[in-house]
């Protein structure tokens, strides 16, 4: 069952919503420290997608070294579009980073 600690509250002002989302994500990570990285990323994607329904894509890219070149490989994501599977590092047109303690 879904813990009350990280349920999504509705009807909040924007700044308060962001604080609640951060609180909920932190609570989830703290509660499920034993989950592996992919499981935590997957769960956090759902949480973010449900929190920001107007956003078409929420996901993680994982940095990998392939033939001595850094590339970004798609990790867990939620969205209305197919994500680009591999992106050359530094060739990203738009990329937002969020610090999550995983």
C-alpha positions as CSV (number, residue, x, y, z in Angstrom):
1,X,0.0,0.0,0.0
2,X,1.0,3.6,-0.6
3,X,2.5,5.2,2.5
4,X,1.1,8.5,3.7
5,X,4.6,9.8,3.8
6,X,4.9,10.2,0.0
7,X,1.3,10.6,-1.3
8,X,0.8,13.4,-3.7
9,X,-1.2,16.3,-2.3
10,X,-3.4,18.3,-4.7
11,X,-4.6,21.9,-4.9
12,X,-1.3,23.5,-3.7
13,X,0.4,26.7,-4.9
14,X,3.4,26.1,-7.2
15,X,6.1,26.6,-4.6
16,X,4.3,24.5,-2.0
17,X,3.8,21.8,-4.6
18,X,7.5,21.7,-5.3
19,X,8.3,21.4,-1.6
20,X,5.8,18.6,-1.2
21,X,7.2,16.7,-4.2
22,X,10.7,17.0,-2.8
23,X,9.5,15.9,0.6
24,X,7.6,12.9,-0.9
25,X,10.6,11.8,-3.0
26,X,13.0,12.1,-0.1
27,X,10.6,10.1,2.1
28,X,10.3,7.4,-0.6
29,X,14.0,7.0,-1.0
30,X,14.5,7.0,2.8
31,X,11.8,4.3,3.3
32,X,13.1,2.0,0.5
33,X,16.8,2.3,0.8
34,X,17.2,-1.4,0.1
35,X,15.8,-1.1,-3.5
36,X,18.3,-1.1,-6.3
37,X,18.9,2.0,-8.3
38,X,16.7,1.1,-11.3
39,X,13.7,0.3,-9.0
40,X,14.1,3.7,-7.2
41,X,14.4,5.6,-10.5
42,X,11.3,3.9,-11.8
43,X,9.2,4.7,-8.8
44,X,10.4,8.3,-8.7
45,X,9.5,8.7,-12.4
46,X,5.9,7.7,-11.6
47,X,5.8,10.1,-8.7
48,X,7.1,13.0,-10.8
49,X,4.8,12.2,-13.8
50,X,1.8,12.1,-11.5
51,X,2.9,15.3,-9.9
52,X,3.4,17.1,-13.2
53,X,0.7,15.7,-15.4
54,X,1.2,18.5,-18.0
55,X,4.8,17.4,-18.7
56,X,5.1,14.9,-21.6
57,X,8.3,13.1,-20.4
58,X,10.0,12.4,-17.1
59,X,13.0,10.1,-17.1
60,X,16.6,9.3,-16.3
61,X,19.6,9.0,-18.5
62,X,22.6,7.1,-17.3
63,X,26.1,8.1,-18.3
64,X,28.1,5.2,-19.9
65,X,31.5,5.0,-21.4
66,X,31.5,3.3,-24.8
67,X,34.6,3.1,-26.9
68,X,36.2,5.8,-24.7
69,X,33.3,8.2,-25.4
70,X,30.7,9.3,-22.9
71,X,27.1,8.6,-23.9
72,X,23.8,9.0,-22.2
73,X,21.6,5.9,-22.3
74,X,17.9,6.0,-21.5
75,X,17.0,4.7,-18.1
76,X,13.5,4.4,-16.6
77,X,11.1,6.9,-18.0
78,X,7.4,7.8,-18.2
79,X,5.9,9.7,-21.1
80,X,3.8,10.3,-24.1
81,X,6.7,9.9,-26.5
82,X,9.5,7.4,-27.1
83,X,12.7,8.6,-25.7
84,X,15.9,8.8,-27.6
85,X,17.8,5.7,-26.6
86,X,21.4,7.0,-26.8
87,X,22.5,10.6,-26.8
88,X,26.2,11.6,-27.4
89,X,27.4,13.4,-24.3
90,X,27.5,17.1,-24.8
91,X,25.1,17.0,-27.8
92,X,22.0,17.5,-25.7
93,X,19.7,20.3,-26.7
94,X,17.8,20.4,-23.5
95,X,18.5,18.4,-20.3
96,X,17.3,19.2,-16.8
97,X,19.1,17.7,-13.8
98,X,17.5,17.2,-10.4
99,X,19.5,16.1,-7.4
100,X,18.0,13.0,-5.9
101,X,19.6,11.0,-3.1
102,X,19.5,7.5,-4.5
